[in-house]
Amino acid sequence: MKIPETVERTNAPTPLRIGLIGLPDSEILDVAGPLSVFSTANACRKEMAPELGPLYSVELIATDPSRVVTCVCGVSLNAQTDFRACAGEVFDTLLVGGGFGIRRLGEIEGFLPWLAEQGSKTRRLGSICAGVAALAAAGLVNGRRVTTHWRYCAEIAAKFPKVNFDPNPIFIRDGNVITSAGVTSGIDLSLALVEEDGGPELALDVARNLVVFLRRPGSQAQFSTTLTLQASDRSALRNLQSWLIEHLHEPLTVEDLADQAGMSPRNFARVFARNVGMPPGKFLSQVRLEFARRRLEETDHSIEQIAESCGFGNTENLRSTFQKSLEVSPQEYRRRFRTLNPASGGDFSGFHISSSLQPGGSTFL
């Protein structure tokens, strides 16, 4: 997958007007996450440079005339306005949150025409989770590369064949359109906008206050490669994960993995591919790449140290893998995606894979 180019900061006057559309039956984090990022950016900017004033003017926009945004968790949010009251107004940035209200877009009279008009005027347009379906239904992302939550991506893509859906990244920027995978990735999307608008120092301060990572690259996959081992119903493969992380610096072979799993190489390759969805050799290469990317993002280690610690053997193998998989050199990847204060520490013992969610066939629309 090609790494997107970095974007330039805007010189537009502030405060920048941001509209966040809350659909009925919203996932509350799709709405609350971005709202928290933008409001925290204002608070942090006030501390850092009070003479500049707030960076954002943020409005939650409801689709119901009552100006109430219902959430699937049972909580309701009071919006500042509803879309009908925004006719003729212009936003700097307009974001559509996800929610099961996507199923009823056609029932919200006047909403899609309003969104189409607004989308043609706003400087930036975006979505969180299934909110991308609203952008697609309004004809705003035809020919664009976009993403959404992995669980619904195939189904939404089937309904909008003119849109180029990619289910892998946590967020994608294509021109002035930025779309995210959903739930917590809306925070990543919003932090990227803060960094673009207010600079990296402000974005870092916001991330620290919210106790989140400053930057997960948009190209980062929604699922960690090693997560696929946890999804296996075979304990031998699940147990292989921790061993693999501890021995990643070694010149491992498929035979080594098979021996650790207590299987013959032939049987291991067959069982592994059936349970994980790829041959063990390819899996090992992707794990090495995943860990190398994290080292480049989060540490000051040299390219030589990273190549050795991740099992590439030498820098040329590391460079070749990055160019083939990401179309970018390790040095350029680090320049684009490293955090401002990378950790100087050493091993992978803190690497944690969370999650019980697995790709599946939930029906959304």
C-alpha positions in Angstrom: 0.0 0.0 0.0 1.4 3.4 -0.9 2.1 5.8 1.9 0.1 9.1 1.4 2.1 12.3 1.2 2.1 14.6 4.2 -0.2 17.6 4.0 0.6 21.2 4.4 -0.7 23.3 7.3 -3.5 25.7 6.4 -3.1 29.5 6.5 -6.8 30.0 6.7 -7.9 32.5 9.4 -9.1 31.1 12.7 -11.2 30.0 14.4 -11.9 27.3 11.8 -15.5 26.3 11.7 -16.0 22.6 12.1 -19.3 20.9 11.7 -19.7 17.3 13.0 -22.9 15.6 11.9 -24.4 13.2 14.4 -26.7 10.7 12.8 -29.5 8.8 14.7 -28.2 5.9 16.7 -24.6 7.1 16.6 -21.7 5.2 18.0 -20.9 7.7 20.7 -17.1 7.5 20.3 -17.5 8.5 16.6 -18.9 11.8 17.9 -17.3 12.3 21.3 -13.8 11.4 20.1 -13.4 14.2 17.5 -15.3 16.7 19.7 -12.8 16.0 22.5 -9.8 16.4 20.2 -11.0 19.8 18.9 -12.1 21.2 22.2 -8.9 20.1 23.8 -7.0 21.8 21.0 -8.6 25.0 21.9 -7.8 24.6 25.6 -4.2 23.7 24.8 -3.8 26.6 22.4 -5.1 29.0 25.1 -2.4 27.8 27.4 0.4 27.9 24.8 -0.5 31.1 23.0 -3.6 32.9 24.5 -3.1 35.9 22.2 -4.0 33.7 19.2 -7.5 32.9 20.3 -9.3 29.5 19.7 -8.3 27.4 16.8 -11.7 26.0 16.2 -15.4 26.8 16.4 -17.1 23.4 16.7 -20.7 22.6 16.2 -22.5 19.3 16.6 -25.2 19.1 13.9 -28.2 16.9 14.4 -30.4 15.4 11.6 -33.5 15.6 13.8 -35.3 18.9 14.3 -35.3 18.3 18.0 -31.5 18.8 17.8 -31.0 15.6 19.7 -28.4 13.0 18.6 -29.3 9.5 19.9 -26.5 7.0 20.6 -26.7 3.3 20.5 -25.3 3.1 24.1 -28.5 4.8 25.3 -27.1 8.3 25.8 -28.5 11.3 23.9 -26.4 14.3 23.0 -27.8 17.9 22.6 -26.6 19.4 19.4 -26.1 23.1 18.8 -28.1 23.0 15.6 -29.6 20.7 13.0 -28.8 20.7 9.3 -31.9 22.6 8.3 -30.7 25.6 10.2 -27.4 25.6 8.4 -28.7 26.1 4.9 -26.5 28.5 3.0 -23.8 28.5 5.6 -20.2 27.4 4.9 -18.0 25.3 7.1 -14.2 25.0 6.9 -14.4 21.3 7.7 -17.5 19.1 7.7 -17.3 15.6 9.2 -20.0 12.9 9.2 -20.0 10.6 12.2 -21.0 6.9 12.0 -24.1 5.3 13.3 -26.9 3.0 12.4 -28.9 6.0 11.2 -27.0 5.4 7.9 -29.6 2.8 7.2 -32.2 5.5 7.2 -30.5 8.2 5.2 -33.3 8.3 2.6 -35.8 8.9 5.3 -34.2 12.2 6.5 -35.9 14.6 4.1 -33.5 17.1 2.6 -30.4 15.8 4.2 -28.5 14.3 1.2 -29.1 17.4 -1.0 -27.9 19.6 1.9 -24.9 17.5 2.4 -24.1 17.5 -1.4 -24.3 21.3 -1.4 -22.2 21.7 1.7 -19.6 19.2 0.5 -19.1 21.2 -2.7 -18.2 24.3 -0.6 -16.3 23.1 2.4 -12.5 23.2 2.4 -12.2 19.7 4.0 -14.7 16.9 4.0 -14.5 13.8 6.1 -16.2 10.9 7.9 -15.9 8.6 10.8 -16.8 4.9 10.4 -19.9 4.3 8.3 -20.4 8.0 7.9 -18.6 7.6 4.6 -21.9 6.0 3.3 -23.5 9.5 3.6 -20.7 11.1 1.6 -21.0 8.4 -1.0 -24.8 8.7 -1.2 -24.5 12.4 -1.7 -22.1 11.8 -4.6 -19.2 13.5 -2.9 -16.5 10.8 -3.0 -17.0 9.2 -6.5 -13.5 8.2 -7.7 -12.0 8.8 -4.3 -10.1 6.4 -2.2 -11.8 6.0 1.2 -12.0 3.7 4.1 -14.5 2.7 6.8 -14.9 0.2 9.6 -13.7 -3.3 8.4 -16.9 -4.9 9.5 -19.0 -2.9 7.0 -16.6 -2.0 4.3 -17.5 -4.7 1.8 -21.2 -4.1 2.2 -21.0 -0.3 1.8 -18.6 -0.7 -1.1 -21.0 -2.9 -3.0 -23.7 -0.2 -2.8 -21.4 2.5 -4.1 -19.3 1.0 -7.0 -18.0 4.4 -8.1 -16.1 4.8 -4.8 -12.7 3.2 -4.2 -13.0 1.5 -0.8 -9.9 0.3 1.0 -10.7 -1.7 4.2 -7.2 -1.7 5.6 -6.0 1.7 6.8 -7.2 3.4 9.9 -7.7 6.6 7.9 -7.1 7.8 4.3 -6.7 11.3 2.9 -7.5 11.8 -0.8 -7.3 15.4 -1.7 -9.6 17.4 0.6 -11.5 14.2 1.7 -10.4 12.3 4.8 -12.1 9.2 6.0 -11.5 6.9 9.0 -12.1 3.4 10.0 -14.3 4.2 12.9 -14.6 4.4 16.7 -11.2 5.4 18.1 -9.7 6.0 14.6 -11.8 9.2 14.5 -9.4 10.5 17.2 -6.5 9.7 14.9 -8.2 11.5 12.0 -8.9 14.5 14.2 -5.4 14.7 15.6 -4.1 14.7 12.0 -6.3 17.7 11.3 -5.1 19.5 14.4 -1.5 18.9 13.4 -2.2 20.3 9.9 -4.0 23.4 11.3 -2.1 24.2 14.5 1.3 22.4 14.1 2.9 19.3 15.6 3.5 20.9 19.0 -0.2 21.6 19.5 -1.1 18.1 18.3 1.4 16.5 20.7 0.0 18.6 23.6 -3.6 17.5 22.7 -2.5 13.8 22.5 -0.8 14.1 25.9 -3.9 15.6 27.5 -6.1 12.9 26.0 -3.5 10.2 26.9 -3.4 8.8 23.3 -0.7 8.2 20.7 0.1 11.4 18.8 0.2 9.7 15.5 -0.9 6.4 14.3 -0.1 6.6 10.6 -3.2 6.6 8.4 -1.7 3.7 6.5 -1.5 1.6 9.7 -3.7 -1.4 9.2 -7.0 -1.7 11.2 -5.7 -5.1 12.3 -2.3 -5.9 13.5 -0.6 -8.8 11.6 0.0 -10.7 14.9 -3.6 -10.3 15.9 -4.4 -13.0 13.4 -2.6 -15.5 15.6 -4.9 -14.7 18.5 -7.9 -15.3 16.2 -6.8 -18.9 15.7 -8.7 -21.6 17.4 -5.5 -23.6 17.9 -3.6 -22.9 21.1 -0.3 -23.9 19.5 -0.6 -21.0 17.0 -1.8 -18.6 19.7 1.2 -19.5 21.9 3.5 -18.9 18.9 2.9 -15.2 19.1 4.8 -14.4 22.3 7.7 -16.7 21.3 7.9 -15.1 17.8 8.1 -11.6 19.3 10.9 -12.7 21.7 12.9 -14.3 18.8 12.1 -11.9 16.0 15.8 -10.8 15.8 16.8 -14.3 14.9 17.1 -15.6 11.3 13.9 -17.7 11.7 12.7 -20.1 9.1 9.3 -21.9 8.6 11.0 -25.0 10.1 11.8 -23.0 13.3 8.1 -21.9 13.6 6.9 -25.5 13.0 9.2 -26.9 15.6 8.0 -24.3 18.2 4.4 -25.2 17.4 5.2 -29.0 17.7 4.3 -29.9 14.1 6.0 -31.1 11.1 6.9 -28.3 8.6 4.4 -29.7 6.0 1.6 -30.0 8.5 2.4 -26.7 10.1 2.3 -24.9 6.8 -1.1 -26.4 6.0 -2.6 -25.7 9.4 -1.2 -22.2 9.6 -2.5 -21.1 6.2 -5.9 -22.5 6.9 -6.1 -20.7 10.3 -4.3 -17.5 9.7 -5.1 -16.9 6.0 -1.6 -16.7 4.6 1.5 -18.9 4.4 3.8 -18.8 7.4 6.7 -17.3 5.4 4.6 -14.3 4.3 3.2 -13.9 7.8 6.8 -13.7 9.3 7.7 -11.1 6.7 4.7 -9.0 7.5 5.4 -9.2 11.3 9.0 -8.1 10.7 7.7 -5.1 8.7 5.1 -4.2 11.3 7.6 -4.1 14.1 10.1 -2.2 11.9 7.5 0.4 11.2 6.8 0.8 15.0 10.5 1.1 15.7 10.9 3.9 13.1 7.8 5.7 14.5 8.6 5.4 18.2 12.4 5.2 18.7 15.7 6.9 17.8 17.3 3.6 16.8 19.4 3.7 13.7 18.3 1.9 10.5 21.0 -0.6 11.1 19.8 -1.4 14.6 16.2 -1.7 13.5 17.2 -4.0 10.6 19.0 -6.3 13.1 16.4 -6.3 15.9 13.6 -7.1 13.5 15.4 -9.9 11.8 16.1 -8.4 8.4 19.7 -9.2 8.7 21.0 -6.0 7.0 19.8 -2.6 6.0 19.5 -3.5 2.3 16.9 -6.2 3.1 15.0 -3.7 5.2 15.0 -1.0 2.5 14.0 -3.6 -0.2 11.0 -4.7 2.0 9.9 -1.1 2.6 10.1 -0.2 -1.1 8.2 -3.2 -2.2 5.5 -3.1 0.4 5.1 0.7 1.1 6.8 2.3 -1.9 8.9 4.4 0.5 12.4 4.1 2.1 12.7 3.5 5.9 14.3 7.0 6.2 11.4 8.6 4.4 8.8 6.6 6.4 10.4 7.8 9.7 10.5 11.4 8.5 6.8 11.3 7.8 5.4 9.3 10.7 7.7 9.4 13.7 6.4 10.9 16.9 7.9 14.1 18.2 9.5 12.5 21.2 10.3 8.9 20.2 11.1 6.5 23.0 14.7 5.5 23.4 14.0 2.2 24.9 14.7 -1.1 23.6 12.7 -4.3 23.4 9.2 -5.4 22.3 8.1 -6.5 25.8 5.6 -3.7 26.0 3.9 -4.6 22.7 0.3 -5.4 23.4 -2.3 -6.7 21.0 -5.8 -6.1 22.3 -8.9 -7.3 20.9 -11.6 -9.9 20.6 -13.2 -8.5 17.4 -12.6 -10.5 14.3 -13.5 -9.7 10.7 -17.0 -11.0 10.1 -20.2 -10.7 8.2 -22.4 -8.3 10.1 -25.1 -6.6 8.1 -25.1 -2.9 8.4 -27.1 -1.3 5.6 
